[in-house]
């Protein structure tokens, strides 16, 4: 099983990644799109999965169509998007931000 995750540097996306990779019922592989690879490159919980090849980190922006396209080079069983922001920054997000992410994901199918 193969999962693509956007917004997985912490919170829901991060713990979803850990749960998938630790699942005893399926052998998951995951690709994460991260703006800053350093955020997770040295994460102790993820490092064994990176070393085994089950987890791949790709640098990119979830609002950039070509960056998102890097995630869909083969079969994908699951797409998780939990791109978010700190609550106090919500007013700064352009209204088209989330809509653009969904459009980019859907256009890849």
Secondary structure, DSSP 8 states (H G I E B T S, - for coil): -EEEEES-SSHHHHHHHHHHHH-SS---EEEEEES-THHHHT-HHHHHHHHHTSEEEEE--TT-HHHHHTT-SS--SEEEE-----GGGGGGS-TTHHHHHHHHHHHT-
